[in-house]
Amino acid sequence: MDLVSALKTFLRVAETGSFSAAAADLGLTQPAVSRQVSALEAHFNSRLLHRTTNALALTAEGERMIPMALRVIEAVDALGDKTCPEGATVSGKVRLSMPAPLGLYMSDRLPALLKAHPKLVVELIWREEPSDLVGDGIDLEVRLGDVGNSSLICRRIGWTTAFLVAAPEYLERRGVPRTPQEIQGHDCICYNRGGNGRSWHFSNGSDEIAVRIIPRLITNNPVAVHHAALAGSGLAILSHILAGSDIEAGRFVNVMRDFPPVRLPINVVYASRRNLPLRARTVLDFLIEAIREDALMTTTEVSTCGGNG
């Protein structure tokens, strides 16, 4: 039995909750996955999974096995990265999570990365709120704003740029706000990310101005905000990724230019590990370069932030 392969198979079964799903992810047959897990149980003389006809569940021993298995795999991956020759093949799957606007931005650029590394697989997950990285099996996650979890490694790779926008027909009907205080009389479309969408924050160049809003429409998806604003439903704060082309085409008006929305740091976080596998490092480097290509997200340097840095 290849112990490392068996541990990787066990972890994928634990993450997916299914032999068949793990087999599909790993490119194996379901019987092969089952045999590897059974061999692992025999090796450690412990039952790691409860098996029923309808579901799988971790035993107490299986729960204890997960962090130890992760450490073993990380150590082996790190050893391989340090000893592999220059130009070694990047292979395997990287699960990458990020908010929808950045997901759209990266979707246009990922084909070049995949073409350069034919054995690399990227699973791109759009998620507006933070994940449980280990529990959800996420390798890398892009988060906006401060990262409070000190157990995570955090790399700050850029800054957001957003605009306060509205469709011209809405502004003709309701007027154009000139200051943050004037927003309170308008219909607002609220992007409720992480339960913190009822206040909008603007900058006058030196200070932050918070405005409490009473939204007419609330959604947890910025793409829905974009569509509603285009339809003339009200004011919205949108990423330049979503709103930029509409502003240029005249479908949106960039409102209140002297008080732009406050910029948020763009961070990449990953579980607190001594070394990232080569496949994850490759995707992380890709993210950094992709952000640098856009002047509205560029920062002067890539730095650590919060966490263990």
Salt bridges, closest charged atoms under 4 A:
GLU15 OE1 - ARG12 NH1 2.69
ASP25 OD2 - ARG12 NE 3.98
ASP25 OD1 - LYS93 NZ 3.14
GLU41 OE1 - ARG51 NH2 2.99
GLU61 OE2 - ARG64 NH2 3.76
GLU74 OE2 - ARG273 NE 2.80
ASP77 OD1 - LYS8 NZ 3.80
ASP77 OD2 - ARG279 NH2 3.86
ASP81 OD2 - ARG281 NH1 3.17
GLU123 OE1 - LYS93 NZ 3.50
GLU123 OE1 - ARG95 NE 3.03
ASP136 OD2 - ARG127 NH1 3.13
GLU141 OE1 - ARG143 NE 2.70
ASP146 OD1 - ARG156 NH2 3.98
ASP187 OD2 - ARG174 NH1 3.04
ASP187 OD1 - ARG216 NH1 3.26
GLU208 OE2 - HIS201 ND1 2.81
ASP246 OD2 - HIS226 NE2 2.65
ASP246 OD1 - ARG251 NE 2.54
GLU289 OE2 - ARG292 NH1 2.90
GLU293 OE1 - ARG109 NE 3.53
ASP294 OD2 - HIS240 NE2 2.94
